[in-house]
Amino acid sequence: MAHIPDGVLSAPVLIGGAVLAAGGIVWALRSLDDAAIPKAGIMAAVFFAGSLLAVPIGPSTVHLIFAGLMGILLGPVTFAAVLVALLLQASMFGFGGITTLGINSFNIAAPAVLAGLIARPILARTVSTTMRTIVAACAGGGAIAGTALLVSLSFALSGSEYTPIASVMAVTYIPLGIVEAAITAATIGFLSRVQPSALPA
């Protein structure tokens, strides 16, 4: 449940998330250039479509986020792509919330960007497709682990009554992390073979 709905989190968490997300958006806009706009649009669309397909697991639901892949391909611009997609989902389908737009954006984009910052230099120096695939898998799984941690923390900071729920929800992200690692690895491995120029230089 990376898309936290309205009316759940406390005001300090909502405000803090909005401030952090705003900082991320400023960073994204400063990093955005003409060449990155089409790629950002494509990845925002992929995230938008993928995260609409939710699978119930235990007390929560999980869905594809493609966070690690966005972090690798977009870097800080991930903040803008995630914000646009979440805004459209909330306004068109009621998926997530408007008041939680900031914290949801931060919870998804921040781990993705961090995974990208770690993976991108390694991918740029590595010529082996196998090694690129391994690095991409780690980025994909790591980004989901980061989102699980931040979502759980958002609930825990909003009230002690949410702590048990937050702990259970974090576990539901394990299968998602495995799937995302595989998807990210397969995508980066494919791009390494057919269009290396699409990867960060």
C-alpha atoms as a printed R data frame, in Angstrom:
    type eleno elety resid chain resno      x       y       z
1   ATOM     1    CA   MET     A     1  0.000   0.000   0.000
2   ATOM     2    CA   ALA     A     2  2.468   2.602  -1.183
3   ATOM     3    CA   HIS     A     3 -0.507   4.794  -2.120
4   ATOM     4    CA   ILE     A     4 -1.595   5.877   1.353
5   ATOM     5    CA   PRO     A     5 -5.159   7.302   1.261
6   ATOM     6    CA   ASP     A     6 -6.390  10.537   2.796
7   ATOM     7    CA   GLY     A     7 -7.400  10.676   6.440
8   ATOM     8    CA   VAL     A     8 -4.897   8.152   7.790
9   ATOM     9    CA   LEU     A     9 -1.624   9.926   8.510
10  ATOM    10    CA   SER     A    10 -1.042  12.650  11.087
11  ATOM    11    CA   ALA     A    11 -0.640  16.300  10.088
12  ATOM    12    CA   PRO     A    12  3.108  16.466  10.953
13  ATOM    13    CA   VAL     A    13  3.816  13.449   8.732
14  ATOM    14    CA   LEU     A    14  1.772  14.926   5.886
15  ATOM    15    CA   ILE     A    15  3.497  18.302   6.182
16  ATOM    16    CA   GLY     A    16  6.957  16.769   6.487
17  ATOM    17    CA   GLY     A    17  6.322  14.554   3.477
18  ATOM    18    CA   ALA     A    18  5.097  17.511   1.430
19  ATOM    19    CA   VAL     A    19  8.208  19.523   2.272
20  ATOM    20    CA   LEU     A    20 10.542  16.666   1.407
21  ATOM    21    CA   ALA     A    21  8.686  15.986  -1.830
22  ATOM    22    CA   ALA     A    22  8.860  19.670  -2.766
23  ATOM    23    CA   GLY     A    23 12.624  19.551  -2.314
24  ATOM    24    CA   GLY     A    24 12.754  16.498  -4.546
25  ATOM    25    CA   ILE     A    25 10.690  18.227  -7.229
26  ATOM    26    CA   VAL     A    26 13.027  21.233  -7.214
27  ATOM    27    CA   TRP     A    27 15.966  18.861  -7.629
28  ATOM    28    CA   ALA     A    28 14.135  17.054 -10.438
29  ATOM    29    CA   LEU     A    29 13.347  20.242 -12.354
30  ATOM    30    CA   ARG     A    30 16.944  21.406 -12.071
31  ATOM    31    CA   SER     A    31 18.110  18.042 -13.426
32  ATOM    32    CA   LEU     A    32 15.566  17.917 -16.254
33  ATOM    33    CA   ASP     A    33 16.805  18.601 -19.767
34  ATOM    34    CA   ASP     A    34 15.226  18.233 -23.207
35  ATOM    35    CA   ALA     A    35 16.648  14.763 -23.727
36  ATOM    36    CA   ALA     A    36 15.184  13.476 -20.454
37  ATOM    37    CA   ILE     A    37 11.603  14.684 -21.059
38  ATOM    38    CA   PRO     A    38 10.484  11.832 -23.397
39  ATOM    39    CA   LYS     A    39 12.095   9.228 -21.146
40  ATOM    40    CA   ALA     A    40 10.437  10.754 -18.066
41  ATOM    41    CA   GLY     A    41  7.065  10.734 -19.819
42  ATOM    42    CA   ILE     A    42  7.408   7.078 -20.783
43  ATOM    43    CA   MET     A    43  8.460   6.005 -17.297
44  ATOM    44    CA   ALA     A    44  5.661   8.035 -15.689
45  ATOM    45    CA   ALA     A    45  3.187   6.246 -17.971
46  ATOM    46    CA   VAL     A    46  4.679   2.835 -17.122
47  ATOM    47    CA   PHE     A    47  4.476   3.611 -13.405
48  ATOM    48    CA   PHE     A    48  0.919   4.942 -13.805
49  ATOM    49    CA   ALA     A    49 -0.314   1.808 -15.573
50  ATOM    50    CA   GLY     A    50  1.631  -0.727 -13.525
51  ATOM    51    CA   SER     A    51  0.611   0.593 -10.129
52  ATOM    52    CA   LEU     A    52 -3.094   0.505 -11.013
53  ATOM    53    CA   LEU     A    53 -2.964  -3.312 -10.971
54  ATOM    54    CA   ALA     A    54 -3.042  -4.124  -7.262
55  ATOM    55    CA   VAL     A    55 -2.655  -7.675  -5.920
56  ATOM    56    CA   PRO     A    56 -3.984  -8.421  -2.414
57  ATOM    57    CA   ILE     A    57 -1.356  -9.893  -0.088
58  ATOM    58    CA   GLY     A    58 -2.386 -10.371   3.540
59  ATOM    59    CA   PRO     A    59 -3.970  -7.224   5.002
60  ATOM    60    CA   SER     A    60 -2.617  -4.993   2.251
61  ATOM    61    CA   THR     A    61 -2.210  -4.843  -1.505
62  ATOM    62    CA   VAL     A    62  0.943  -4.519  -3.575
63  ATOM    63    CA   HIS     A    63  1.501  -3.382  -7.114
64  ATOM    64    CA   LEU     A    64  4.379  -2.844  -9.481
65  ATOM    65    CA   ILE     A    65  6.181   0.453  -8.974
66  ATOM    66    CA   PHE     A    66  9.235   0.141 -11.270
67  ATOM    67    CA   ALA     A    67 11.060   2.333  -8.746
68  ATOM    68    CA   GLY     A    68 14.545   0.937  -9.276
69  ATOM    69    CA   LEU     A    69 14.163   1.132 -13.040
70  ATOM    70    CA   MET     A    70 13.023   4.764 -12.839
71  ATOM    71    CA   GLY     A    71 15.895   5.609 -10.507
72  ATOM    72    CA   ILE     A    72 18.423   4.152 -12.945
73  ATOM    73    CA   LEU     A    73 16.968   5.669 -16.108
74  ATOM    74    CA   LEU     A    74 15.784   9.035 -14.746
75  ATOM    75    CA   GLY     A    75 17.873   9.804 -11.676
76  ATOM    76    CA   PRO     A    76 16.433  12.761  -9.688
77  ATOM    77    CA   VAL     A    77 13.815  13.351 -12.412
78  ATOM    78    CA   THR     A    78 12.054  10.337 -10.852
79  ATOM    79    CA   PHE     A    79 10.503  12.738  -8.323
80  ATOM    80    CA   ALA     A    80  8.670  14.604 -11.083
81  ATOM    81    CA   ALA     A    81  7.578  11.447 -12.917
82  ATOM    82    CA   VAL     A    82  6.171   9.903  -9.730
83  ATOM    83    CA   LEU     A    83  4.382  13.097  -8.677
84  ATOM    84    CA   VAL     A    84  2.630  13.490 -12.045
85  ATOM    85    CA   ALA     A    85  1.546   9.839 -12.123
86  ATOM    86    CA   LEU     A    86  0.282   9.898  -8.524
87  ATOM    87    CA   LEU     A    87 -1.634  13.122  -9.128
88  ATOM    88    CA   LEU     A    88 -3.380  11.607 -12.147
89  ATOM    89    CA   GLN     A    89 -4.177   8.402 -10.270
90  ATOM    90    CA   ALA     A    90 -5.603  10.268  -7.284
91  ATOM    91    CA   SER     A    91 -7.698  12.665  -9.362
92  ATOM    92    CA   MET     A    92 -8.917  10.160 -11.968
93  ATOM    93    CA   PHE     A    93 -9.314   6.948  -9.973
94  ATOM    94    CA   GLY     A    94 -9.206   7.968  -6.315
95  ATOM    95    CA   PHE     A    95 -6.084   5.850  -5.932
96  ATOM    96    CA   GLY     A    96 -4.104   7.229  -3.010
97  ATOM    97    CA   GLY     A    97 -5.021  10.722  -1.896
98  ATOM    98    CA   ILE     A    98 -4.533  14.416  -2.494
99  ATOM    99    CA   THR     A    99 -3.392  15.331   1.032
100 ATOM   100    CA   THR     A   100 -0.990  12.390   0.957
101 ATOM   101    CA   LEU     A   101  0.403  13.267  -2.465
102 ATOM   102    CA   GLY     A   102  3.617  14.647  -0.971
103 ATOM   103    CA   ILE     A   103  4.389  11.787   1.385
104 ATOM   104    CA   ASN     A   104  3.409   9.159  -1.201
105 ATOM   105    CA   SER     A   105  5.663  10.800  -3.794
106 ATOM   106    CA   PHE     A   106  8.563  10.934  -1.378
107 ATOM   107    CA   ASN     A   107  8.090   7.349  -0.148
108 ATOM   108    CA   ILE     A   108  8.243   6.013  -3.705
109 ATOM   109    CA   ALA     A   109 10.691   8.401  -5.380
110 ATOM   110    CA   ALA     A   110 13.337   8.889  -2.690
111 ATOM   111    CA   PRO     A   111 14.417   5.213  -2.483
112 ATOM   112    CA   ALA     A   112 14.291   5.017  -6.279
113 ATOM   113    CA   VAL     A   113 16.589   8.006  -6.672
114 ATOM   114    CA   LEU     A   114 18.953   6.691  -4.001
115 ATOM   115    CA   ALA     A   115 19.108   3.298  -5.730
116 ATOM   116    CA   GLY     A   116 19.767   5.083  -9.008
117 ATOM   117    CA   LEU     A   117 22.525   7.244  -7.537
118 ATOM   118    CA   ILE     A   118 24.285   4.106  -6.328
119 ATOM   119    CA   ALA     A   119 23.689   2.012  -9.435
120 ATOM   120    CA   ARG     A   120 24.196   4.554 -12.229
121 ATOM   121    CA   PRO     A   121 27.984   5.091 -11.751
122 ATOM   122    CA   ILE     A   122 28.539   1.336 -11.521
123 ATOM   123    CA   LEU     A   123 26.500   0.708 -14.669
124 ATOM   124    CA   ALA     A   124 28.390   3.447 -16.505
125 ATOM   125    CA   ARG     A   125 31.757   1.840 -15.685
126 ATOM   126    CA   THR     A   126 30.678  -1.752 -16.303
127 ATOM   127    CA   VAL     A   127 30.717  -3.331 -19.757
128 ATOM   128    CA   SER     A   128 29.624  -6.809 -18.672
129 ATOM   129    CA   THR     A   129 25.922  -7.420 -19.291
130 ATOM   130    CA   THR     A   130 25.874  -9.950 -16.452
131 ATOM   131    CA   MET     A   131 27.266  -7.465 -13.965
132 ATOM   132    CA   ARG     A   132 24.843  -4.790 -15.149
133 ATOM   133    CA   THR     A   133 21.990  -7.236 -14.633
134 ATOM   134    CA   ILE     A   134 23.106  -7.969 -11.070
135 ATOM   135    CA   VAL     A   135 23.477  -4.285 -10.222
136 ATOM   136    CA   ALA     A   136 20.051  -3.557 -11.702
137 ATOM   137    CA   ALA     A   137 18.462  -6.362  -9.669
138 ATOM   138    CA   CYS     A   138 19.943  -4.945  -6.478
139 ATOM   139    CA   ALA     A   139 18.652  -1.488  -7.375
140 ATOM   140    CA   GLY     A   140 15.163  -2.806  -8.133
141 ATOM   141    CA   GLY     A   141 14.888  -4.789  -4.921
142 ATOM   142    CA   GLY     A   142 16.577  -2.108  -2.843
143 ATOM   143    CA   ALA     A   143 14.211   0.607  -4.016
144 ATOM   144    CA   ILE     A   144 11.198  -1.474  -2.946
145 ATOM   145    CA   ALA     A   145 12.797  -2.200   0.422
146 ATOM   146    CA   GLY     A   146 13.298   1.542   0.886
147 ATOM   147    CA   THR     A   147  9.677   2.288   0.006
148 ATOM   148    CA   ALA     A   148  8.476  -0.412   2.409
149 ATOM   149    CA   LEU     A   149 10.567   1.149   5.179
150 ATOM   150    CA   LEU     A   150  9.308   4.683   4.502
151 ATOM   151    CA   VAL     A   151  5.643   3.620   4.246
152 ATOM   152    CA   SER     A   152  5.931   1.701   7.518
153 ATOM   153    CA   LEU     A   153  7.673   4.663   9.123
154 ATOM   154    CA   SER     A   154  4.924   7.012   7.901
155 ATOM   155    CA   PHE     A   155  2.312   4.900   9.669
156 ATOM   156    CA   ALA     A   156  4.397   4.399  12.808
157 ATOM   157    CA   LEU     A   157  5.060   8.140  13.163
158 ATOM   158    CA   SER     A   158  1.354   8.898  12.760
159 ATOM   159    CA   GLY     A   159  0.364   6.943  15.861
160 ATOM   160    CA   SER     A   160  1.453   4.029  18.038
161 ATOM   161    CA   GLU     A   161 -1.732   2.155  17.084
162 ATOM   162    CA   TYR     A   162 -0.349   1.840  13.531
163 ATOM   163    CA   THR     A   163  2.932   0.202  14.571
164 ATOM   164    CA   PRO     A   164  1.721  -3.442  14.355
165 ATOM   165    CA   ILE     A   165  0.061  -2.730  11.001
166 ATOM   166    CA   ALA     A   166  3.219  -1.071   9.708
167 ATOM   167    CA   SER     A   167  5.302  -4.114  10.647
168 ATOM   168    CA   VAL     A   168  2.946  -6.522   8.877
169 ATOM   169    CA   MET     A   169  2.730  -4.296   5.801
170 ATOM   170    CA   ALA     A   170  6.499  -4.176   5.464
171 ATOM   171    CA   VAL     A   171  6.558  -7.980   5.101
172 ATOM   172    CA   THR     A   172  4.051  -7.852   2.230
173 ATOM   173    CA   TYR     A   173  6.625  -5.972   0.160
174 ATOM   174    CA   ILE     A   174  9.041  -8.927   0.089
175 ATOM   175    CA   PRO     A   175  7.468 -10.703  -2.912
176 ATOM   176    CA   LEU     A   176  7.117  -7.363  -4.680
177 ATOM   177    CA   GLY     A   177 10.813  -6.664  -4.133
178 ATOM   178    CA   ILE     A   178 11.721  -9.996  -5.739
179 ATOM   179    CA   VAL     A   179  9.505  -9.320  -8.762
180 ATOM   180    CA   GLU     A   180 10.799  -5.760  -9.154
181 ATOM   181    CA   ALA     A   181 14.404  -6.969  -8.931
182 ATOM   182    CA   ALA     A   182 13.736  -9.447 -11.746
183 ATOM   183    CA   ILE     A   183 11.965  -6.881 -13.938
184 ATOM   184    CA   THR     A   184 14.667  -4.260 -13.428
185 ATOM   185    CA   ALA     A   185 17.431  -6.771 -14.126
186 ATOM   186    CA   ALA     A   186 15.723  -8.043 -17.287
187 ATOM   187    CA   THR     A   187 15.076  -4.530 -18.592
188 ATOM   188    CA   ILE     A   188 18.585  -3.217 -17.971
189 ATOM   189    CA   GLY     A   189 20.090  -6.423 -19.337
190 ATOM   190    CA   PHE     A   190 18.001  -6.066 -22.490
191 ATOM   191    CA   LEU     A   191 18.935  -2.404 -22.933
192 ATOM   192    CA   SER     A   192 22.596  -3.287 -22.420
193 ATOM   193    CA   ARG     A   193 22.423  -5.653 -25.359
194 ATOM   194    CA   VAL     A   194 20.243  -3.735 -27.837
195 ATOM   195    CA   GLN     A   195 20.580  -0.039 -26.910
196 ATOM   196    CA   PRO     A   196 23.377   0.740 -24.462
197 ATOM   197    CA   SER     A   197 22.987   4.458 -25.190
198 ATOM   198    CA   ALA     A   198 19.706   4.392 -23.229
199 ATOM   199    CA   LEU     A   199 21.620   3.663 -20.051
200 ATOM   200    CA   PRO     A   200 23.353   6.372 -17.977
201 ATOM   201    CA   ALA     A   201 26.787   7.260 -19.278
